[in-house]
Amino acid sequence: MRALVVAVVLAATALPARAENPVIHVRARLRIDLDAVERITGGLLVRGSLRDDATDEPIAGRVIAIGVDGDNGFWHFAEPTGPDGSFRWRVPVPLGSYHLRLSAGGGDDYLAAISIDRSVDVGRRTPTVTVQAPARIAAHTASMHVIVEAHESDGAGPPRAFEGDAWLSVAGRRRTGLGFQDGRAESDELGPFGRAGQRVEVTANIEADAEHNAASGSRTVLLTSPTTVSLAVSTARLSPDDELGVSGMVRDDDGPVAGAEVVIGLENGADLARFTSDGYGHYSGTIRGRDLPSGPIFLEARFRPREDWRDASVSATVPLDVLPEPPVAVWPYVVSPALTLLAALVVFAARDRRWRRWLAVGRRARRIAAASPRDLTAPGLAESRRGILSSLRRPDHGFSGVVVDAADDRPIPTATIVARAAGADPRAATVDERGRFAFEELPPGPLVVEVAAPGYVGERFSRALPHRGELRNARVRLVPVRARIFDAWRRAALPLYPTPKAAETMTPRELLGHVEKKRLVPSEPLIELTARVEAAVWGAAAPSMEDLTEVERLASALRADV
């Protein structure tokens, strides 16, 4: 089964009675791609690569065993894969029929690869088959164009084009017969090919005959889901003192997308605000007028999916006219009869003493504001500052930097980065122990980067290549999932504290007891929210993005009841 394999061990009968939770082990599966078995002088040339079956990334340094057994001898060998996950072996065996077997063992992080068993006749030619198909394609697309090339060699000269027939299979099902001309065959396979998020294998198989051994080639295709995001605003004309209401919906081919992060920003410009869609794919919120540049502007909504199988999308632009700040009037401060009235009001207030209560209310409001939870350090990409002479710098096609914790700027050594450049296959990298990474020689054009780490909220951003130094020594800030969960709880629970000072010392459990005693709000939403926050923030297991989505939903429901 070509997917992420989840091995669940439930040993309830063997564990003591106090054991409540099952132990879950999650491991990916290895996959051996056999690229070619070629006849050479004195034997065979076997080459291929070892890959992660779920992500299709190469696995370096993992041992692969090869066995070749036949009536005329045998050859057994084991060697780790190279830095790019590849292997290449010369097998010195005489003419004859042999059984070829390739295998790779598993471990704590991977399940063992499915072994490859193939019969090989050294006296026959083994074609080399290459399958060309898109790396990503919409799951509900009408068709997929596939190109298959095949060449063969007898070991005495250069490879020549294969002339024969083959079968094309998609996701394990035989689809179309192919006829090669000058070593090339093409086919348009009709969809749909499966569900979005699945990885399907497109395989071309050449059957054995009197002159050829059986051969095959394959290509993994990720089935994606196109998305759409809409944007509507509450008004087309806004003053700096007003707030702009924004709303919209996120959908993919299967319907509304819940928990989607939507960024509202200027057209091809800076981000202004972030919102998360509800269970029906809707999002809404407000943007302060003073946070918008004055004059005519255009706003757009950008959906940046966390899943690699969902495509990003941008809404149609919405025009908006932001009025400038009004000039400060001078005439009220000119000596006039109004000053006399003001003086009378001051005397009246001093005698009435109600101003003391007003000041007390103001001080309490300032204390509450001071106790309010602050926003987390802005996540995402922080570019390097361009120097004075940056315009004289040669165009740069690289991207390097460090991944850090947004809360304390501490490097995250477990982060992984995937860079997708226009017209090229995705390139993945893991950071070193100091959180550093680097990509070189990226093609020009748009660059989409996805950064993820266990226990952190993933980030996705796009830039254009080449650049003038701003993407060198950049910083990518990731927010811990625990911090986002605790921040959502504090914002929802702040109005329920007995005093602003209590917000600094009371635990969620103590606040729950206070609310139930005073009967401030219905306690059921707060009970569920408190239990989830305690398990996520102080529990032994790291919280997931699903935990964050559920906590934000419960926090929104609690704020609506307060």
N, C-alpha and C positions, 0 to 999 in steps of 0.2 A: 504494500500500500504506500503510494508515493505522497506522503504528507508527514506533518509533524506527528510523531508517535508518542502517545501519552500512556505510560504504564502506571496503573493505579493498583496499589497493594493494600487491600483491606484485610488485616489479620485480626479481626475482632475476636475470633474464638481462641486464638493463641495468646492474646494480650491479657494482662490483669483487668479486673473489673473496672478499675479507675480510669483506664484509657478510654478517652471519649472521641478523639479525632483520628481519622485514618491518615496514613502517611502516603503522600502523593509524590511520585518521582516523574519528572518530565525530561525526556531525552529525545534528541533528534536522531534521524537515521542517516548512516553513511550511504553513498551511492558511487559505484564504480562505473565510469564511462570508458568503454573500450573503443578507442578511436580507430585503430587499425591493427591488423595482423598481416604483415607483409613478408613475402618470400625474398630472402636475400641470399647471397653466396654463403653456403655453409649452414643454413638454417632459417630461422624466422626472426622478424623484428616485431615486438609487441609494444604498443604505446597507447597511452590513455591518461586519465586523470581521476582523482578522488574528490568528491564534492559532497556538500551538505544537501540532503535530498529536499529539504524545505526551502532553503534560500538559494540554492544552486551556486553557493560560494565555494571556491577551492579550499581543500583541507591540506595543509602542509605538515610534513613531519610525521605522518601516520603510516605505519608499516602495512604494506600490501604483500601477500604471498602469492606466488605463481607456481603452478605445477603442470608439467608437460610429460605425459606418460604414453608409451606406445610399445609395439613389439620390437622396435629397433633401439630402444633406450628410454631414458627418462632424464628430466632436468627439473630440480626444485630450487627455489630461491625466494628470499624475502628481503625487502629493502624499503626504507621510508620514502615517502613522496618528496618532491622538490619544493622550493619556496612557492611555486605557483600551483601546487597540488598535482603535478604531472609525474608520470613514470615512463621509462623507456628502456626496454631490455632486449638484448640480443640473445636468442636461444640457439645454442649450437647443437642441432640434432640432424641426423641424416635423413634422406628421403624415406617417406613412409607415412602412415596414418597415426595420429596422436589425439589424445584427449587433453584439452586445455582447460585449466581451472584457475580463476582469480578470486581471492577472498581478502577481506579486511575485517579484523576483529573490532569489537566495541569496547566500551569503558563506562566510566561514570557519566560522561557527557554525551556519548553517542551509542546507539544500538549498532550492532554489526551490519555491514552491508550485505545485500543479497548477492550470493556468489554467482559468478558467470561461468557457465559450463558450455564448452563448444568443441565440436569435433573438427580437427584440422588435418588436411593432407598436405604435407610439405611439397609434394609433386604438383599440386594444383595452385592456381593463383587465387589470392584472397583480395577482392576489391576493397578499396577504401571509400567509404560512403560519408558524405557531408550533407547535412540537412540545414537549409536556410529557411527560417520562419521568424515572424516578429517576436521579440522578447515579451511584449505585452499586447493584448488584444481584448477588446470589449467582449464580455461573455455572451451578449446577445447580438453580436455582429453577424451580418448575413453570410460572409465568407472569409476565408483566410488563404492567402497566396503562399504556396510552398514551392521552393526550388530544391531539387536534389541533384547533387553532382557525384559521380563515381569514377574512380580511376583504378587501374590495376598495373601490377609490375611482376615480371618473372625473375627479378633479381639481377638481370644481366644488362639492363638499360634503363632509361628514364621511364617514368609512369606514362601510360597511354590511356585514352578515353575508353571507358567500359561501354560495350554495346550489348544490351540485353534487357531483361525485364526485372521489375521489382514490385513489391506491395507497399502501399503507404497506409500506416495505422495511426489513429488519433485516440489517445486515452485508452490504449489497449484494444481498440476495435478496428478491424481491417476495413479500410474505406475504398481505396482506389488502386487499380493496377497502373504501373508506370512503364513506359517504354523509353529507353535512353537513346538519344541521338547526340553523337560527339560527346558522350559522357554527361549529358544534362537532360533533366526531365522537370516539367513544371505541372502544378495542379492547383486548382482553386477548390478548396474543401468548403462545403456548405455548413453553416452553423445552425443552431447554437452548439457550443462545445462543452458546456457545464455551468456551474455556479461561479459567480464572482468570488475571487479569493482562492480558487483552486489553481493548481499547477498541473497542466496536462502535458503528456509526452507525445511529440510528433516523431514517428519512427518510420524509416524506410528499410525494408528487409529484402535482401537478394538471396534466393534459395540456391542451394548447392546443385551443381551439375557435374558433368564429366570433366570439365576443365577448371571449375571454380569451387572454392569453399564458400559456405554460407557467410554472409556479411550483413552488417546493419549499421545504421547511424541514427542519431536522435537529436532532438532539440526540445528543451523545456520552455513552455509558453505559459505566462501568468495571465489568467483571465481577470480582467478588470471591470470596473463599473464606472461609467461616466457619471458626473454629478452636475447639478445646477444649483445656484444660489441666487436668490432674489433680494432686492433692497427697495424699501419704501421709506420716505421721510414724512414727518408730520407737517412740515411747512416748506415753502420754496424761498422764504425770505426770513432772515433771523438776525436779531440784535445780539450784541455780546452779553447782555444780561439775561437772555432767555436760554432755554434748553431745547435741543433738537431731539425729537423722538425718532428712533430708527427701528425697523422691524423687517422681517423677511422669513424665508423658509429654505431649508437645505434638503435636496432630494437626490437619490441615485436611481438606478434602473429598477430597484426593488421597492422603492417608495421613500417615505420620509427618513431622514438620518437623525437619530437621537444622539445627544452628547457631542455634537459637532462644534468645533471651535471656528467661529466666524470673526474675521478681522475687518473693521470698517476703516478705510483709509482714503487719502487723496488719490485721484487717478494717477497710477504709475508713480506714486509718491509715498510719503510717510504713513505709518499706522497711527490711528487715532484712538481706537477702543476695541476691546475684545468681548465677545459674548458667546454663550454656549446654548445650543438648541435644546428644547425640552423633548419629551417622549414622542411628540408629534412632529418633530423637525422644525418647530417654530423658534425664533429668537427675537428678542426685543430689548430695548434699553434706551438710555439718553446720553447725549454728548453736550457738554457745556459750550455755549456760544463763544466764550472767551478762549476756548481751546482751538478754535478754528481760525484760519487766516482770513482777514477781511477781504472783501471783494467777491467777484464771481468765481466759484470753485466747482469741481465735480467730485462727487463721492462714489466709491465702489465698495462692494462687499466681496471679501476673498475667503474662500473655504480652503483650509489647509488640512487635509485628512491625515490622521495618525497612521492609518492602514496603508500599506504600500499598494494594495490592489484597488484602492479608490483613487480616481483622478481628481486633481485639484480643479477648481473652477472659480471664475470671476463673474460678478453680476454686470448687468448693463449700468453705465454711469448715470448718476442722478444729479442734475444741476442744482446749485444752491447759491443764493446771494447773501453774503454775510455783511451786515452794515458795519461801518467803522465806529470806533468809540466816540461818543458825543463829546464835544469840547466842554471844558470846565467853565461854567459861567462865573463871572467876576462880580456882577452887580449885586448878588445877595449879600456880599461882604462890605458893600459901601454903607457908610453911616446913614441910617434911615430910621423912620419911626419903627421899623421892625425890631431894631435893637432895643427899643424901649419895651416892647412886648416881651422880648426874650428875657430881659432883666426881671420883669415882673414874674415870669414863669419860674425863674431861678429862685426868687425869694419865696414864692409859694411852695415850691418843692422842698426848700430847706425847712420851712415851718411844718409842712405836712409829714415829713420823714418817711413817706412811702418809697422814696428813692433808695432807702437802705434795702428794702425787700427786692427792689429791681436789681440792685447790684449783687445781692445774694443769688438771685436767679441766674444772672450773667456769669458769676463765678462758678456755679454748679454746671452750667452749660460748657464752660471752658474745661472743667475737670473731666466731664464726660468725653469731650472731644479729645483731650489728651490721653484718656484711657482707651480710645478706639483703636482697634488693631490697624497697624500701618500696612500699606501694600508691600508685598514682597518685592525684592529687587527685580527690576524689569528683566524677564528672561529673553532668550533669543541671541542673535548675533550682534556683537559689539565690534565694529570695524576699527582698524588702526587709523590713527590720525594721519592725514596726508601732510607731508612736509611742504615747505615753501617751494622746493625744487621738484615736487612730484610730477609736475607737468612735463619735465624734461626726462623723466624716467622711461625706460623702454617698456612697451606693453608686456604685462605679466600674465602667464597662463597657468599659474599655480595657486593653490589655496592651502594655507597652513595656519595653525593656531593651537589653542588649548581649550579643553572642555572643563568647566569649573562649576561648583555648587553656587547657585545664585544667592544663597543665604550667607555663606561665609567665604566665598571666593576660593574654596578648597578644590584642588584638582580632583577629577573623577577618573580613576584609572580603568574603570569597567565600561566606559562608553564605547559605542560603535557608531561609525559614520558611513553613510552611503551618499556618494556624489553622482548625480545623473546629469550628464552634459548632453547637449543637443547632438543627435546623430551618432551617439556612442553608447556602448553597453555600460550599465551602472558599475561603478568602482567602489568597493567597500574597504574600510580600514578600521583597525582597532587602535585606540590610543595607547601610549606607553605608560609607565608607572607615574609619570608626572602629568598625565592627561594630554600630552601633545600628539598632534597628527600632522600629516602633510600629504597633499596631492600635487603631482607635477605633470606638466605637458597635457593639460586639459584642452579640448578643442574649443575654439571661439564660439560664442553664442550664449544663450541662457543656461544657467547652472542651477539645479535644484539640489539642495542638501538636506538630508534627514539625519538627526542626531538623537540617539536613544541610549538609555542606561537603566539597569535594574533599579527600581525604587524612585525613579525620576519621571517627570512629565516630559515626553518627547517634544522636540522642536523641529520645525520644517521651515525653510526660508529659501529664497531664490535671489540670485544676483546675475550679473552679466560679465562675461569674459571677452577680451582681456581687461585687466584693471591696472591702476597706477600705484599699487602698493597697499590699498586699503584692505585687501584680503590676505595680507601677510601678517603673522603674529596676531591674528584676530582672537577674540574670546567668545566662546559659546556658553551661555549661562543656562543651566537646567535647574528647575525648581523641584525640590523633593516632593513626592506625592504626600508624605506625612505633613509637610508644611502647608500645602494647599488645603488639605483636609482640616487641619487645625484652624487655619485662617478663615475658612468658610464657617466653621462652628462659632468662632468668636464674633464674627460679624452678625450672625443670626441671634446669638445669645446676649449681646451687649445690653439691649433695653431691659433685660430681665434681672440684672444684678440689683441688689438692694441699695448699694452706693457705688459711685465710680471707683473707690479704692478697692472694693471687693473684687473687681474684675482682675486685679493683679494677684490675688491669693486663692480665690475659690476654684476648686476643681469642677469639671463637668458634673461629677456625681453629687457634690455639695450643692451646686446650683440647681440640679434636679430636685433635691430635697427641699430647697427653699421655695421653688415654684409650686411643688405639690402642696406644701404647707399653706402658702398664701393663695393658691388657686388663681394664679395670674393668667394662665392660658390653659387650654386643654393639654394635659400632660402626655397623651399618647405619642404625638409627634416628637416631643422632646425626649421621651424614654427611648424610642428607637434611634434618634439621632445621637443621644449620649452613648448608647451601647456601641454603635458603629464607630464613633470617634475614639472611644477608649480602646477598642480592639485594633483600630488602624494606627493610632499614634503611640500607644504604649504596649501593644501586643508584640509577640515574638516574630510573627510573620510580617513581611513587608506588604503594605497595602498595594492594591492594583488600581488601574485607571477606572475599572468598574466600581470599586469602592469610592473613589473620588466623585464619580458621576452620581452615585446614590446619595452620598452625603450632601452634595450641592442641591440635589432635588429636595431632600428633607429640610435643608436650611432655608430654601425658598418658601416651602410650605410653612415653616415656623415663622418666618418674617411676615407672611401674609396674615397669620393669626394674632400677631402682637399688636 
